[in-house]
């Protein structure tokens, strides 16, 4: 594998400058620009083996993808809750939206996709908890990629689209 190695750089290393990146909608992010100007780092700060850092990057993605998947699943549930709340409250064509069959089918489809996603998420979490750390790093990456792709699809493309179509212009308001 390539020429990527991991080094531990102490925060007080001469020549290191850290500038926080302002991430929209997240004050908790530790994402930052790291500027290295003639930093000297001892060879003992090498993490893992030299030129084997790519695997470490890929292993780290597993946890990030799990986090994104769990967040997307929760947000999908919030969209579903809001859709149901709105459909019960709003009237159109002389009846509540929730009494219109096509609206009920959209909401049922959203619920079905969310429950499928939750089951997939639970399965992957169970696998991650029962495997050793090394085994999970080596075997679970592909499944976690699929989970994140499905979670993103359920949340963004399906649920938010359905919520917007149910709520009309309210789905585009920021308030």
C-alpha positions in Angstrom: 0.0 0.0 0.0 1.0 3.6 -0.7 3.3 6.0 1.0 1.1 7.2 3.8 2.3 7.1 7.4 0.7 8.4 10.6 2.6 10.6 13.0 1.6 11.9 16.4 2.2 15.6 16.4 2.1 17.3 19.8 0.0 20.4 19.9 2.9 22.5 21.3 5.3 21.4 18.5 7.2 24.5 17.2 5.9 25.5 13.7 2.4 23.9 14.2 -0.5 26.2 13.8 -4.1 25.1 14.3 -7.1 27.1 12.9 -10.6 25.9 13.6 -12.8 25.4 10.5 -16.3 26.8 11.0 -18.6 23.9 10.2 -22.1 24.9 9.4 -24.7 23.7 12.0 -22.0 22.1 14.2 -20.2 24.0 16.9 -19.0 20.6 18.3 -16.8 19.7 15.4 -13.1 19.5 16.1 -12.3 20.0 12.4 -9.3 22.3 11.9 -6.7 23.4 9.4 -3.2 22.2 10.5 -0.3 24.3 9.2 3.1 22.8 9.5 6.0 25.2 9.1 9.4 23.4 9.5 8.0 21.1 12.2 10.4 18.5 13.5 8.9 15.3 14.7 10.8 12.4 16.3 10.6 9.0 14.6 9.3 7.5 17.8 6.0 9.4 17.1 5.2 7.0 14.2 1.8 5.4 14.7 1.6 1.9 13.3 4.1 0.9 10.6 5.7 3.1 8.1 3.9 3.4 4.8 0.8 1.6 6.2 -1.3 4.6 7.2 -3.9 4.2 4.5 -5.4 1.3 6.4 -5.7 3.4 9.5 -7.6 6.1 7.5 -10.0 3.5 6.2 -10.5 1.9 9.6 -11.4 5.4 11.0 -14.0 5.8 8.3 -15.9 2.8 9.8 -16.7 4.8 13.0 -17.5 8.0 11.1 -19.9 6.1 8.8 -21.6 4.4 11.8 -22.1 7.8 13.4 -23.5 9.3 10.2 -25.8 6.3 9.8 -27.2 6.6 13.3 -27.7 10.3 12.9 -29.5 9.9 9.6 -31.8 7.2 11.1 -32.7 9.5 14.0 -33.3 12.4 11.6 -35.5 10.2 9.4 -37.6 9.4 12.5 -38.0 13.1 13.2 -39.1 13.7 9.6 -41.7 10.9 10.1 -42.9 12.3 13.3 -43.3 15.8 11.8 -45.1 14.3 8.8 -47.6 12.5 10.9 -48.1 15.6 13.2 -48.7 17.8 10.1 -51.0 15.3 8.4 -53.2 15.1 11.5 -53.4 18.9 11.8 -53.7 20.1 8.2 -56.9 20.0 6.2 -57.2 20.1 2.4 -60.0 19.2 0.0 -62.4 19.2 3.0 -60.6 16.6 5.1 -57.5 16.0 7.1 -54.4 15.1 5.1 -54.0 12.0 7.2 -57.4 10.8 6.0 -56.3 10.8 2.3 -55.1 7.4 1.2 -52.2 8.6 -0.9 -50.8 10.6 2.1 -51.2 7.6 4.4 -49.3 5.5 1.9 -46.5 8.0 1.8 -46.3 8.0 5.6 -46.4 4.2 5.7 -43.6 4.0 3.1 -41.5 6.4 5.2 -42.1 4.3 8.3 -41.3 1.0 6.5 -38.0 2.4 5.2 -37.0 3.8 8.6 -37.7 0.5 10.3 -35.7 -1.4 7.7 -32.8 1.1 8.2 -33.1 0.7 12.0 -32.9 -3.1 11.7 -29.9 -2.8 9.4 -28.2 -0.4 11.9 -29.0 -2.7 14.8 -27.5 -5.6 13.0 -24.3 -3.8 12.1 -23.9 -2.4 15.7 -24.4 -6.0 17.0 -21.7 -7.2 14.7 -19.3 -4.4 15.7 -19.9 -5.2 19.4 -19.4 -8.9 19.1 -16.3 -8.8 16.9 -12.8 -7.9 18.2 -11.6 -4.5 17.2 -9.2 -5.9 14.7 -11.8 -8.3 13.2 -14.4 -5.5 12.9 -11.8 -3.2 11.1 -11.0 -6.0 8.6 -14.4 -7.4 8.0 -17.1 -4.8 8.6 -16.0 -1.9 6.3 -18.0 -3.0 3.3 -21.2 -3.5 5.2 -20.8 -0.2 7.0 -20.4 1.5 3.7 -23.7 0.0 2.5 -25.4 1.0 5.7 -24.3 4.7 5.3 -25.4 4.7 1.7 -28.8 3.4 2.6 -29.1 5.7 5.6 -28.3 8.7 3.5 -30.8 7.6 0.8 -33.6 7.0 3.3 -33.0 10.3 5.1 -32.3 12.7 2.3 -33.9 11.4 -0.9 -36.9 9.7 0.4 -38.0 11.1 3.8 -37.1 14.8 3.3 -38.7 14.7 -0.2 -41.9 13.1 1.2 -42.0 15.6 4.1 -41.6 18.5 1.6 -44.4 17.2 -0.6 -46.7 16.7 2.4 -46.0 20.1 3.9 -45.9 22.1 0.7 -44.1 25.4 1.1 -43.6 24.8 4.9 -40.9 22.2 3.9 -38.8 25.0 2.5 -39.1 27.5 5.4 -36.2 27.9 7.9 -38.5 28.7 10.9 
